[in-house]
Amino acid sequence: MAVHAPARPGHHRRPAAERPARRRWLRPVALVTGLTLVGGCAGAYLYIRHLDANIQHAPLGAGNAPPPGGAADEHGRTAMNILIIGTDSRKDLGGAYGDRQNVGRGNNDVNIVLHVYPDRRSAVALDLPRDTLIDLPACKDPQSGRSAPALKHRPLNEAMGRGGPGCVQDTVQSVTNLKIDHFAVVNFQGVKDLTDAVDGVDVTLCRPIKDSDSHLDLPAGRSHLSGEQGLQFVRTRYAVQDGTAVGRFSMQRDFLSSLLRKLTDRGTLFDPTKAFPVIEAATRSITVDDAIAGTTKLVGLASELKNIKPAEVAFAQPPVEYTGDDPDRDLQQKDRLAQPAADQLFALIRADKSLTGGPDQAPEPAAGAPATTAPAGTAPAASAPAAAPPAAPSTVTVNVVNGVGTPGLATSAQKTLAGLGYPATVGHNTAQPVATSTVRYGQADRKGAAEAVARALGLPESAVAAEGGGRSVLVTLGADYRAGAPGAGAGPAPVPTTVPSDASVHTGDEAACSGGAKFGAFVR
C-alpha cells in the first residue's frame, strides 16, 4: 500500500536576496583566523594538514554515465545534489552493536539526496528507503577493479557492496534521474562523533520508546541526545510506526533537523572552540568524493550552503507499496516505489520546483499553442473544429519498446514518461533493429495523447501515426532516439505541477513529535 501524506500548503520558499559580497567569504576567514589565533600560522598549516590526513575519499561514479544536470536559473546558477550515505559498518566500534564481522564498507542503509536549489537558500532532503526494490546497474569497483553485473528487482541497500559509494551514486541516479555532484558517507562511529561534536541534539518523541534492538530508551517529550543516544535514535526501526525503514525516516528527520539547527547556529559556526571539534569529527568520520577531499574544499562547500535554514529544507519521501505479494519470499518484507507518483516527485525536484509552496500555477507546456482570436466579423469555418486537448497523462497507458538493443534505453524513456504521470511500461525488444522511432496510437481520439508522448520524449511530430485500434500508445525507440536530447521540432517535456498527494513532505522547522505521529497511513 502507498504511504499517504499531503504536502503542507501555504509554505513558500523565500526568494533569493542579495547579500554583501563579504558575507560569502566571512565564514572561511573566521575559521582560518581562529586557527591562526590558536596556534599561529605554522600551527594552522600543520592542523589543516592533520585534518586533510583524516579525510577518506573515493571517486565519483562506478562506470555509468550520469544523467544531464539541471537547467540554470536567470543568474546562470544550477542546482547541486549531494548524496548522503549512512552505512551500517561497525568499523572502530570494538564489536559493539552486533554483526561483529561487518567492519568494511557495510550496506547503504541511509540514502538521502540533498537537492540544493540554484539560489543556495533552500533544499530538499529526499529519502530513499533502504529496502526499496529497484534495478541495480552494473558497477565497477574502483578499489578492486571487479565488475558487478546489472541485477533486477533487488534492495537498494545492496549497492554499496557492489562497488562502494560510487555504485550507490550510480544506483540513485538511475532511480531518480538526478545528477549527483558530490557524496558523503557516514558510518556508525561518524554519527556518534558528529553528535558529540555539537554538544548533542534535542529531539521530541510522541511516546516513550524502549527498543531492544537499538537499545534506545527515552521518555515521551523532549530529550537531549549524546553521541551514543544519537546513534541509537537514528537506528531505531522496529519500535517506530510500522517497524520498517519507511517509518524510521520520521526519527531520522527529527535528528537531522536538530543537527542542522546546531550547525547553522552562529554560536557553533563562528566560535572556533565550537567549530573545530565539528570540523575534526567531520574529517575523521566521513568519506567524500575526490572533488571535495580537502579541509579547505569542505569548508568552501559548507560556506556555499550557509544560508540554508531548517525552515527552508523540505524532507521528502516518495510513496511506496509493500511487497507482501512478491513471488520471492525473501523479498516479501521489502517495498517498491508507487508509480507514477514516485517519478512525479523526482521530476518536480529535477525541475527545481518547491515541494512546500502549494500547486504550481504555470500552464501545462504540453497543452498546445495559445489560443488565437478570429478577426472581427469573421465567422469560424464549420469545417475546422477546434482540436481537442490531449488527454490527461494518468489516463494514457504507454508501452515502450527498445528497437536497437541498447541496454536501459526503453527503461530510461519509461522513467521519463512515468515522471510526467503516464502509466508507462517496458515491453520486449523488437526482433530486428529499428532505424526510426515511432509513436503509434489506435483510436482517433488518442492522436493528441500520442503527440504529447512524442514531445515528452523529444521525438518529432512525424513519428506519430495511427495503427491498430487499441486505447494505448506504443512507442518504439529506434536508432535515431537520444535519451534526454530533444528531437527536431519537439517542444519541452511537461513537468508535473503538484506534489503527489501520497508523497511525504515535511519542513525542518516543524515542531511535531517523531516516533509515533504517523506522517503517512501505513498499511501492510
Secondary structure, DSSP 8 states (H G I E B T S, - for coil): --------TT----------THHHHHHHHHHHHHHHHHHHHHHHHHHHHHHHHH-EEE-S-SS----------TTS---EEEEEEEE---TTSTTTTS-TT--SS--EEEEEEEEE-TTSS-EEEEE--TTBEEEE--EE-TTT--EE--EEEEEGGGSGGGTHHHHHHHHHHHHH-----EEEEE-HHHHHHHHHHTT-EEEEESS-EE-TTT--EE-SEEEEE-HHHHHHHHH--TTSTTSSHHHHHHHHHHHHHHHHHHHHSHHHHS-HHHHHHHHHHHHHHEEEEGGG-SHHHHHHHHHHTTT--GGGEEEEE--EEE-TT-SSGGGTT-EEE-TTHHHHHHHHHHTT--SSS-S--S--GGG-S------TT----TT---------GGG--EEEEESS--TTHHHHHHHHHHHTT--EEE----SS--SS-EEEE-SGGGHHHHHHHHHHTT--GGGEEE-SS-SSEEEEE-TT--TT---TT--------S--TTSEEEETT----BSSS-SS----
